[in-house]
Amino acid sequence: MVKTLELVFRNESGQEVTLSLADPKDALTKAEAQTVMQDIIAKNIFTSKGGDLTDAVDARVRSRDTVSLA
């Protein structure tokens, strides 16, 4: 199973921007993710076509299974 951490932000133009990170640690908490998201916003680490990131919207872990067909 492949896991991806998705950090969803809102930019200056009101659009949602998703940052995807592979293989998040299993014990990751919402509080830890929110702290990182606030640091990303405060330090202006990333920007987007719609401008700088302004708000943390959501943090989630997405799991995906791949099954070969016989």
PyMOL Python script that loads the backbone (N, CA, C, O; Angstrom):
from pymol import cmd

cmd.read_pdbstr("""\
ATOM      1  N   MET A   1       0.842  -1.172   0.000  1.00  0.00           N
ATOM      2  CA  MET A   1       0.000   0.000   0.000  1.00  0.00           C
ATOM      3  C   MET A   1       0.891   1.239   0.000  1.00  0.00           C
ATOM      4  O   MET A   1       1.841   1.339   0.776  1.00  0.00           O
ATOM      5  N   VAL A   2       0.570   2.165  -0.870  1.00  0.00           N
ATOM      6  CA  VAL A   2       1.308   3.412  -0.981  1.00  0.00           C
ATOM      7  C   VAL A   2       0.537   4.496  -0.237  1.00  0.00           C
ATOM      8  O   VAL A   2      -0.663   4.674  -0.446  1.00  0.00           O
ATOM      9  N   LYS A   3       1.249   5.225   0.642  1.00  0.00           N
ATOM     10  CA  LYS A   3       0.616   6.311   1.389  1.00  0.00           C
ATOM     11  C   LYS A   3       1.229   7.643   0.970  1.00  0.00           C
ATOM     12  O   LYS A   3       2.432   7.747   0.730  1.00  0.00           O
ATOM     13  N   THR A   4       0.381   8.648   0.889  1.00  0.00           N
ATOM     14  CA  THR A   4       0.808   9.991   0.528  1.00  0.00           C
ATOM     15  C   THR A   4       0.167  10.989   1.484  1.00  0.00           C
ATOM     16  O   THR A   4      -1.038  10.939   1.730  1.00  0.00           O
ATOM     17  N   LEU A   5       0.976  11.893   2.018  1.00  0.00           N
ATOM     18  CA  LEU A   5       0.459  12.982   2.839  1.00  0.00           C
ATOM     19  C   LEU A   5       0.099  14.129   1.902  1.00  0.00           C
ATOM     20  O   LEU A   5       0.935  14.583   1.121  1.00  0.00           O
ATOM     21  N   GLU A   6      -1.135  14.593   1.979  1.00  0.00           N
ATOM     22  CA  GLU A   6      -1.584  15.718   1.170  1.00  0.00           C
ATOM     23  C   GLU A   6      -1.844  16.915   2.078  1.00  0.00           C
ATOM     24  O   GLU A   6      -2.685  16.861   2.975  1.00  0.00           O
ATOM     25  N   LEU A   7      -1.112  17.989   1.828  1.00  0.00           N
ATOM     26  CA  LEU A   7      -1.296  19.238   2.566  1.00  0.00           C
ATOM     27  C   LEU A   7      -2.011  20.206   1.630  1.00  0.00           C
ATOM     28  O   LEU A   7      -1.481  20.564   0.578  1.00  0.00           O
ATOM     29  N   VAL A   8      -3.200  20.624   2.009  1.00  0.00           N
ATOM     30  CA  VAL A   8      -4.024  21.476   1.148  1.00  0.00           C
ATOM     31  C   VAL A   8      -4.014  22.904   1.699  1.00  0.00           C
ATOM     32  O   VAL A   8      -4.326  23.143   2.865  1.00  0.00           O
ATOM     33  N   PHE A   9      -3.649  23.840   0.826  1.00  0.00           N
ATOM     34  CA  PHE A   9      -3.562  25.255   1.173  1.00  0.00           C
ATOM     35  C   PHE A   9      -4.501  26.065   0.286  1.00  0.00           C
ATOM     36  O   PHE A   9      -4.973  25.577  -0.741  1.00  0.00           O
ATOM     37  N   ARG A  10      -4.766  27.297   0.687  1.00  0.00           N
ATOM     38  CA  ARG A  10      -5.461  28.259  -0.164  1.00  0.00           C
ATOM     39  C   ARG A  10      -4.446  29.348  -0.495  1.00  0.00           C
ATOM     40  O   ARG A  10      -3.672  29.771   0.364  1.00  0.00           O
ATOM     41  N   ASN A  11      -4.459  29.799  -1.762  1.00  0.00           N
ATOM     42  CA  ASN A  11      -3.526  30.847  -2.165  1.00  0.00           C
ATOM     43  C   ASN A  11      -4.213  32.210  -2.212  1.00  0.00           C
ATOM     44  O   ASN A  11      -5.398  32.330  -1.900  1.00  0.00           O
ATOM     45  N   GLU A  12      -3.467  33.220  -2.600  1.00  0.00           N
ATOM     46  CA  GLU A  12      -3.979  34.598  -2.595  1.00  0.00           C
ATOM     47  C   GLU A  12      -5.204  34.791  -3.480  1.00  0.00           C
ATOM     48  O   GLU A  12      -6.027  35.666  -3.212  1.00  0.00           O
ATOM     49  N   SER A  13      -5.334  33.984  -4.531  1.00  0.00           N
ATOM     50  CA  SER A  13      -6.488  34.127  -5.423  1.00  0.00           C
ATOM     51  C   SER A  13      -7.664  33.242  -5.000  1.00  0.00           C
ATOM     52  O   SER A  13      -8.670  33.172  -5.705  1.00  0.00           O
ATOM     53  N   GLY A  14      -7.539  32.564  -3.846  1.00  0.00           N
ATOM     54  CA  GLY A  14      -8.637  31.752  -3.328  1.00  0.00           C
ATOM     55  C   GLY A  14      -8.677  30.325  -3.833  1.00  0.00           C
ATOM     56  O   GLY A  14      -9.599  29.581  -3.498  1.00  0.00           O
ATOM     57  N   GLN A  15      -7.705  29.927  -4.628  1.00  0.00           N
ATOM     58  CA  GLN A  15      -7.658  28.564  -5.162  1.00  0.00           C
ATOM     59  C   GLN A  15      -6.988  27.626  -4.167  1.00  0.00           C
ATOM     60  O   GLN A  15      -6.127  28.036  -3.389  1.00  0.00           O
ATOM     61  N   GLU A  16      -7.397  26.355  -4.204  1.00  0.00           N
ATOM     62  CA  GLU A  16      -6.743  25.352  -3.365  1.00  0.00           C
ATOM     63  C   GLU A  16      -5.506  24.811  -4.076  1.00  0.00           C
ATOM     64  O   GLU A  16      -5.521  24.563  -5.281  1.00  0.00           O
ATOM     65  N   VAL A  17      -4.447  24.636  -3.310  1.00  0.00           N
ATOM     66  CA  VAL A  17      -3.173  24.113  -3.795  1.00  0.00           C
ATOM     67  C   VAL A  17      -2.808  22.933  -2.908  1.00  0.00           C
ATOM     68  O   VAL A  17      -2.824  23.050  -1.683  1.00  0.00           O
ATOM     69  N   THR A  18      -2.475  21.785  -3.521  1.00  0.00           N
ATOM     70  CA  THR A  18      -2.146  20.586  -2.751  1.00  0.00           C
ATOM     71  C   THR A  18      -0.674  20.240  -2.911  1.00  0.00           C
ATOM     72  O   THR A  18      -0.162  20.145  -4.027  1.00  0.00           O
ATOM     73  N   LEU A  19      -0.008  20.056  -1.791  1.00  0.00           N
ATOM     74  CA  LEU A  19       1.377  19.601  -1.746  1.00  0.00           C
ATOM     75  C   LEU A  19       1.339  18.145  -1.305  1.00  0.00           C
ATOM     76  O   LEU A  19       0.835  17.843  -0.223  1.00  0.00           O
ATOM     77  N   SER A  20       1.869  17.231  -2.131  1.00  0.00           N
ATOM     78  CA  SER A  20       1.832  15.795  -1.831  1.00  0.00           C
ATOM     79  C   SER A  20       3.222  15.298  -1.471  1.00  0.00           C
ATOM     80  O   SER A  20       4.190  15.564  -2.183  1.00  0.00           O
ATOM     81  N   LEU A  21       3.315  14.573  -0.356  1.00  0.00           N
ATOM     82  CA  LEU A  21       4.583  14.040   0.136  1.00  0.00           C
ATOM     83  C   LEU A  21       4.454  12.536   0.317  1.00  0.00           C
ATOM     84  O   LEU A  21       3.518  12.063   0.961  1.00  0.00           O
ATOM     85  N   ALA A  22       5.386  11.788  -0.245  1.00  0.00           N
ATOM     86  CA  ALA A  22       5.342  10.326  -0.190  1.00  0.00           C
ATOM     87  C   ALA A  22       5.784   9.801   1.169  1.00  0.00           C
ATOM     88  O   ALA A  22       6.612  10.408   1.848  1.00  0.00           O
ATOM     89  N   ASP A  23       5.222   8.675   1.547  1.00  0.00           N
ATOM     90  CA  ASP A  23       5.613   7.899   2.727  1.00  0.00           C
ATOM     91  C   ASP A  23       5.639   8.689   4.041  1.00  0.00           C
ATOM     92  O   ASP A  23       6.690   8.774   4.677  1.00  0.00           O
ATOM     93  N   PRO A  24       4.521   9.260   4.455  1.00  0.00           N
ATOM     94  CA  PRO A  24       4.505   9.954   5.748  1.00  0.00           C
ATOM     95  C   PRO A  24       4.669   8.959   6.890  1.00  0.00           C
ATOM     96  O   PRO A  24       4.334   7.784   6.745  1.00  0.00           O
ATOM     97  N   LYS A  25       5.182   9.425   8.019  1.00  0.00           N
ATOM     98  CA  LYS A  25       5.336   8.519   9.160  1.00  0.00           C
ATOM     99  C   LYS A  25       3.953   8.083   9.651  1.00  0.00           C
ATOM    100  O   LYS A  25       2.984   8.838   9.563  1.00  0.00           O
ATOM    101  N   ASP A  26       3.878   6.867  10.163  1.00  0.00           N
ATOM    102  CA  ASP A  26       2.598   6.294  10.577  1.00  0.00           C
ATOM    103  C   ASP A  26       1.957   7.039  11.741  1.00  0.00           C
ATOM    104  O   ASP A  26       0.730   7.115  11.818  1.00  0.00           O
ATOM    105  N   ALA A  27       2.749   7.580  12.634  1.00  0.00           N
ATOM    106  CA  ALA A  27       2.214   8.213  13.839  1.00  0.00           C
ATOM    107  C   ALA A  27       2.003   9.722  13.676  1.00  0.00           C
ATOM    108  O   ALA A  27       1.868  10.432  14.673  1.00  0.00           O
ATOM    109  N   LEU A  28       1.972  10.216  12.448  1.00  0.00           N
ATOM    110  CA  LEU A  28       1.795  11.643  12.208  1.00  0.00           C
ATOM    111  C   LEU A  28       0.444  12.112  12.743  1.00  0.00           C
ATOM    112  O   LEU A  28      -0.583  11.478  12.500  1.00  0.00           O
ATOM    113  N   THR A  29       0.455  13.222  13.471  1.00  0.00           N
ATOM    114  CA  THR A  29      -0.792  13.752  14.031  1.00  0.00           C
ATOM    115  C   THR A  29      -1.243  14.984  13.243  1.00  0.00           C
ATOM    116  O   THR A  29      -0.462  15.603  12.520  1.00  0.00           O
ATOM    117  N   LYS A  30      -2.508  15.316  13.401  1.00  0.00           N
ATOM    118  CA  LYS A  30      -3.047  16.502  12.744  1.00  0.00           C
ATOM    119  C   LYS A  30      -2.329  17.753  13.244  1.00  0.00           C
ATOM    120  O   LYS A  30      -2.052  18.665  12.465  1.00  0.00           O
ATOM    121  N   ALA A  31      -2.028  17.798  14.536  1.00  0.00           N
ATOM    122  CA  ALA A  31      -1.334  18.953  15.113  1.00  0.00           C
ATOM    123  C   ALA A  31       0.049  19.142  14.487  1.00  0.00           C
ATOM    124  O   ALA A  31       0.451  20.270  14.201  1.00  0.00           O
ATOM    125  N   GLU A  32       0.774  18.049  14.275  1.00  0.00           N
ATOM    126  CA  GLU A  32       2.100  18.131  13.642  1.00  0.00           C
ATOM    127  C   GLU A  32       1.980  18.658  12.215  1.00  0.00           C
ATOM    128  O   GLU A  32       2.754  19.520  11.798  1.00  0.00           O
ATOM    129  N   ALA A  33       1.012  18.139  11.476  1.00  0.00           N
ATOM    130  CA  ALA A  33       0.813  18.579  10.096  1.00  0.00           C
ATOM    131  C   ALA A  33       0.444  20.061  10.054  1.00  0.00           C
ATOM    132  O   ALA A  33       0.947  20.799   9.206  1.00  0.00           O
ATOM    133  N   GLN A  34      -0.422  20.497  10.952  1.00  0.00           N
ATOM    134  CA  GLN A  34      -0.834  21.901  10.984  1.00  0.00           C
ATOM    135  C   GLN A  34       0.329  22.823  11.329  1.00  0.00           C
ATOM    136  O   GLN A  34       0.434  23.922  10.784  1.00  0.00           O
ATOM    137  N   THR A  35       1.200  22.382  12.228  1.00  0.00           N
ATOM    138  CA  THR A  35       2.382  23.175  12.577  1.00  0.00           C
ATOM    139  C   THR A  35       3.280  23.362  11.361  1.00  0.00           C
ATOM    140  O   THR A  35       3.760  24.465  11.098  1.00  0.00           O
ATOM    141  N   VAL A  36       3.504  22.283  10.624  1.00  0.00           N
ATOM    142  CA  VAL A  36       4.335  22.356   9.412  1.00  0.00           C
ATOM    143  C   VAL A  36       3.682  23.271   8.382  1.00  0.00           C
ATOM    144  O   VAL A  36       4.361  24.080   7.748  1.00  0.00           O
ATOM    145  N   MET A  37       2.374  23.146   8.216  1.00  0.00           N
ATOM    146  CA  MET A  37       1.669  23.984   7.241  1.00  0.00           C
ATOM    147  C   MET A  37       1.784  25.462   7.604  1.00  0.00           C
ATOM    148  O   MET A  37       1.978  26.300   6.723  1.00  0.00           O
ATOM    149  N   GLN A  38       1.665  25.789   8.884  1.00  0.00           N
ATOM    150  CA  GLN A  38       1.797  27.184   9.314  1.00  0.00           C
ATOM    151  C   GLN A  38       3.216  27.702   9.076  1.00  0.00           C
ATOM    152  O   GLN A  38       3.399  28.865   8.718  1.00  0.00           O
ATOM    153  N   ASP A  39       4.223  26.840   9.273  1.00  0.00           N
ATOM    154  CA  ASP A  39       5.611  27.226   8.990  1.00  0.00           C
ATOM    155  C   ASP A  39       5.807  27.492   7.499  1.00  0.00           C
ATOM    156  O   ASP A  39       6.471  28.456   7.120  1.00  0.00           O
ATOM    157  N   ILE A  40       5.230  26.638   6.655  1.00  0.00           N
ATOM    158  CA  ILE A  40       5.334  26.815   5.202  1.00  0.00           C
ATOM    159  C   ILE A  40       4.734  28.162   4.798  1.00  0.00           C
ATOM    160  O   ILE A  40       5.311  28.883   3.983  1.00  0.00           O
ATOM    161  N   ILE A  41       3.577  28.497   5.368  1.00  0.00           N
ATOM    162  CA  ILE A  41       2.921  29.773   5.059  1.00  0.00           C
ATOM    163  C   ILE A  41       3.747  30.945   5.592  1.00  0.00           C
ATOM    164  O   ILE A  41       4.001  31.903   4.861  1.00  0.00           O
ATOM    165  N   ALA A  42       4.166  30.879   6.850  1.00  0.00           N
ATOM    166  CA  ALA A  42       4.886  31.985   7.495  1.00  0.00           C
ATOM    167  C   ALA A  42       6.222  32.279   6.820  1.00  0.00           C
ATOM    168  O   ALA A  42       6.620  33.438   6.702  1.00  0.00           O
ATOM    169  N   LYS A  43       6.914  31.228   6.378  1.00  0.00           N
ATOM    170  CA  LYS A  43       8.231  31.405   5.765  1.00  0.00           C
ATOM    171  C   LYS A  43       8.149  31.559   4.253  1.00  0.00           C
ATOM    172  O   LYS A  43       9.169  31.716   3.582  1.00  0.00           O
ATOM    173  N   ASN A  44       6.919  31.513   3.714  1.00  0.00           N
ATOM    174  CA  ASN A  44       6.693  31.685   2.276  1.00  0.00           C
ATOM    175  C   ASN A  44       7.575  30.736   1.460  1.00  0.00           C
ATOM    176  O   ASN A  44       8.214  31.142   0.488  1.00  0.00           O
ATOM    177  N   ILE A  45       7.598  29.475   1.870  1.00  0.00           N
ATOM    178  CA  ILE A  45       8.469  28.478   1.254  1.00  0.00           C
ATOM    179  C   ILE A  45       8.036  28.151  -0.170  1.00  0.00           C
ATOM    180  O   ILE A  45       8.881  27.981  -1.049  1.00  0.00           O
ATOM    181  N   PHE A  46       6.733  28.063  -0.407  1.00  0.00           N
ATOM    182  CA  PHE A  46       6.207  27.739  -1.733  1.00  0.00           C
ATOM    183  C   PHE A  46       5.283  28.848  -2.204  1.00  0.00           C
ATOM    184  O   PHE A  46       4.676  29.557  -1.401  1.00  0.00           O
ATOM    185  N   THR A  47       5.187  28.985  -3.511  1.00  0.00           N
ATOM    186  CA  THR A  47       4.223  29.890  -4.114  1.00  0.00           C
ATOM    187  C   THR A  47       3.489  29.110  -5.194  1.00  0.00           C
ATOM    188  O   THR A  47       3.869  27.982  -5.507  1.00  0.00           O
ATOM    189  N   SER A  48       2.463  29.686  -5.759  1.00  0.00           N
ATOM    190  CA  SER A  48       1.697  29.005  -6.799  1.00  0.00           C
ATOM    191  C   SER A  48       1.340  30.005  -7.892  1.00  0.00           C
ATOM    192  O   SER A  48       1.630  31.196  -7.776  1.00  0.00           O
ATOM    193  N   LYS A  49       0.714  29.512  -8.949  1.00  0.00           N
ATOM    194  CA  LYS A  49       0.302  30.406 -10.036  1.00  0.00           C
ATOM    195  C   LYS A  49      -0.655  31.478  -9.542  1.00  0.00           C
ATOM    196  O   LYS A  49      -0.695  32.579 -10.093  1.00  0.00           O
ATOM    197  N   GLY A  50      -1.423  31.165  -8.510  1.00  0.00           N
ATOM    198  CA  GLY A  50      -2.395  32.105  -7.956  1.00  0.00           C
ATOM    199  C   GLY A  50      -1.837  32.960  -6.833  1.00  0.00           C
ATOM    200  O   GLY A  50      -2.594  33.650  -6.150  1.00  0.00           O
ATOM    201  N   GLY A  51      -0.531  32.928  -6.630  1.00  0.00           N
ATOM    202  CA  GLY A  51       0.094  33.747  -5.592  1.00  0.00           C
ATOM    203  C   GLY A  51       0.572  32.922  -4.407  1.00  0.00           C
ATOM    204  O   GLY A  51       0.570  31.691  -4.442  1.00  0.00           O
ATOM    205  N   ASP A  52       0.978  33.619  -3.370  1.00  0.00           N
ATOM    206  CA  ASP A  52       1.503  32.970  -2.167  1.00  0.00           C
ATOM    207  C   ASP A  52       0.418  32.174  -1.449  1.00  0.00           C
ATOM    208  O   ASP A  52      -0.773  32.453  -1.591  1.00  0.00           O
ATOM    209  N   LEU A  53       0.848  31.183  -0.678  1.00  0.00           N
ATOM    210  CA  LEU A  53      -0.078  30.396   0.129  1.00  0.00           C
ATOM    211  C   LEU A  53      -0.472  31.225   1.343  1.00  0.00           C
ATOM    212  O   LEU A  53       0.383  31.821   1.998  1.00  0.00           O
ATOM    213  N   THR A  54      -1.772  31.261   1.641  1.00  0.00           N
ATOM    214  CA  THR A  54      -2.255  32.133   2.713  1.00  0.00           C
ATOM    215  C   THR A  54      -2.939  31.396   3.854  1.00  0.00           C
ATOM    216  O   THR A  54      -2.921  31.875   4.988  1.00  0.00           O
ATOM    217  N   ASP A  55      -3.547  30.236   3.579  1.00  0.00           N
ATOM    218  CA  ASP A  55      -4.305  29.515   4.602  1.00  0.00           C
ATOM    219  C   ASP A  55      -4.063  28.016   4.502  1.00  0.00           C
ATOM    220  O   ASP A  55      -3.890  27.475   3.410  1.00  0.00           O
ATOM    221  N   ALA A  56      -4.054  27.352   5.657  1.00  0.00           N
ATOM    222  CA  ALA A  56      -4.020  25.887   5.708  1.00  0.00           C
ATOM    223  C   ALA A  56      -5.469  25.407   5.684  1.00  0.00           C
ATOM    224  O   ALA A  56      -6.265  25.800   6.537  1.00  0.00           O
ATOM    225  N   VAL A  57      -5.817  24.565   4.720  1.00  0.00           N
ATOM    226  CA  VAL A  57      -7.197  24.104   4.551  1.00  0.00           C
ATOM    227  C   VAL A  57      -7.399  22.710   5.135  1.00  0.00           C
ATOM    228  O   VAL A  57      -8.348  22.482   5.885  1.00  0.00           O
ATOM    229  N   ASP A  58      -6.504  21.772   4.792  1.00  0.00           N
ATOM    230  CA  ASP A  58      -6.698  20.381   5.204  1.00  0.00           C
ATOM    231  C   ASP A  58      -5.370  19.639   5.143  1.00  0.00           C
ATOM    232  O   ASP A  58      -4.475  20.000   4.378  1.00  0.00           O
ATOM    233  N   ALA A  59      -5.258  18.607   5.952  1.00  0.00           N
ATOM    234  CA  ALA A  59      -4.123  17.677   5.912  1.00  0.00           C
ATOM    235  C   ALA A  59      -4.716  16.282   5.976  1.00  0.00           C
ATOM    236  O   ALA A  59      -5.542  15.988   6.840  1.00  0.00           O
ATOM    237  N   ARG A  60      -4.291  15.422   5.058  1.00  0.00           N
ATOM    238  CA  ARG A  60      -4.863  14.079   5.002  1.00  0.00           C
ATOM    239  C   ARG A  60      -3.833  13.098   4.468  1.00  0.00           C
ATOM    240  O   ARG A  60      -2.906  13.469   3.749  1.00  0.00           O
ATOM    241  N   VAL A  61      -4.021  11.826   4.842  1.00  0.00           N
ATOM    242  CA  VAL A  61      -3.177  10.755   4.318  1.00  0.00           C
ATOM    243  C   VAL A  61      -4.031   9.947   3.357  1.00  0.00           C
ATOM    244  O   VAL A  61      -5.109   9.472   3.714  1.00  0.00           O
ATOM    245  N   ARG A  62      -3.542   9.797   2.147  1.00  0.00           N
ATOM    246  CA  ARG A  62      -4.239   9.024   1.123  1.00  0.00           C
ATOM    247  C   ARG A  62      -3.512   7.694   0.963  1.00  0.00           C
ATOM    248  O   ARG A  62      -2.289   7.661   0.829  1.00  0.00           O
ATOM    249  N   SER A  63      -4.265   6.605   0.979  1.00  0.00           N
ATOM    250  CA  SER A  63      -3.711   5.259   0.803  1.00  0.00           C
ATOM    251  C   SER A  63      -4.172   4.708  -0.534  1.00  0.00           C
ATOM    252  O   SER A  63      -5.311   4.914  -0.952  1.00  0.00           O
ATOM    253  N   ARG A  64      -3.261   3.999  -1.201  1.00  0.00           N
ATOM    254  CA  ARG A  64      -3.605   3.433  -2.505  1.00  0.00           C
ATOM    255  C   ARG A  64      -3.038   2.023  -2.609  1.00  0.00           C
ATOM    256  O   ARG A  64      -1.864   1.789  -2.322  1.00  0.00           O
ATOM    257  N   ASP A  65      -3.877   1.103  -3.019  1.00  0.00           N
ATOM    258  CA  ASP A  65      -3.457  -0.274  -3.278  1.00  0.00           C
ATOM    259  C   ASP A  65      -3.441  -0.504  -4.778  1.00  0.00           C
ATOM    260  O   ASP A  65      -4.311  -0.018  -5.500  1.00  0.00           O
ATOM    261  N   THR A  66      -2.448  -1.246  -5.239  1.00  0.00           N
ATOM    262  CA  THR A  66      -2.386  -1.634  -6.636  1.00  0.00           C
ATOM    263  C   THR A  66      -2.481  -3.145  -6.706  1.00  0.00           C
ATOM    264  O   THR A  66      -1.712  -3.853  -6.057  1.00  0.00           O
ATOM    265  N   VAL A  67      -3.425  -3.636  -7.492  1.00  0.00           N
ATOM    266  CA  VAL A  67      -3.639  -5.074  -7.630  1.00  0.00           C
ATOM    267  C   VAL A  67      -3.525  -5.430  -9.105  1.00  0.00           C
ATOM    268  O   VAL A  67      -4.250  -4.894  -9.942  1.00  0.00           O
ATOM    269  N   SER A  68      -2.607  -6.341  -9.414  1.00  0.00           N
ATOM    270  CA  SER A  68      -2.466  -6.806 -10.791  1.00  0.00           C
ATOM    271  C   SER A  68      -3.600  -7.756 -11.130  1.00  0.00           C
ATOM    272  O   SER A  68      -3.997  -8.591 -10.317  1.00  0.00           O
ATOM    273  N   LEU A  69      -4.109  -7.618 -12.326  1.00  0.00           N
ATOM    274  CA  LEU A  69      -5.163  -8.515 -12.785  1.00  0.00           C
ATOM    275  C   LEU A  69      -4.542  -9.785 -13.336  1.00  0.00           C
ATOM    276  O   LEU A  69      -3.529  -9.740 -14.032  1.00  0.00           O
ATOM    277  N   ALA A  70      -5.154 -10.920 -13.021  1.00  0.00           N
ATOM    278  CA  ALA A  70      -4.627 -12.212 -13.473  1.00  0.00           C
ATOM    279  C   ALA A  70      -5.139 -12.529 -14.853  1.00  0.00           C
ATOM    280  O   ALA A  70      -4.808 -13.576 -15.409  1.00  0.00           O
TER     281      ALA A  70
END
""", "prot")
cmd.dss("prot")
cmd.show_as("cartoon", "prot")
cmd.util.cbc("prot")
cmd.orient("prot")
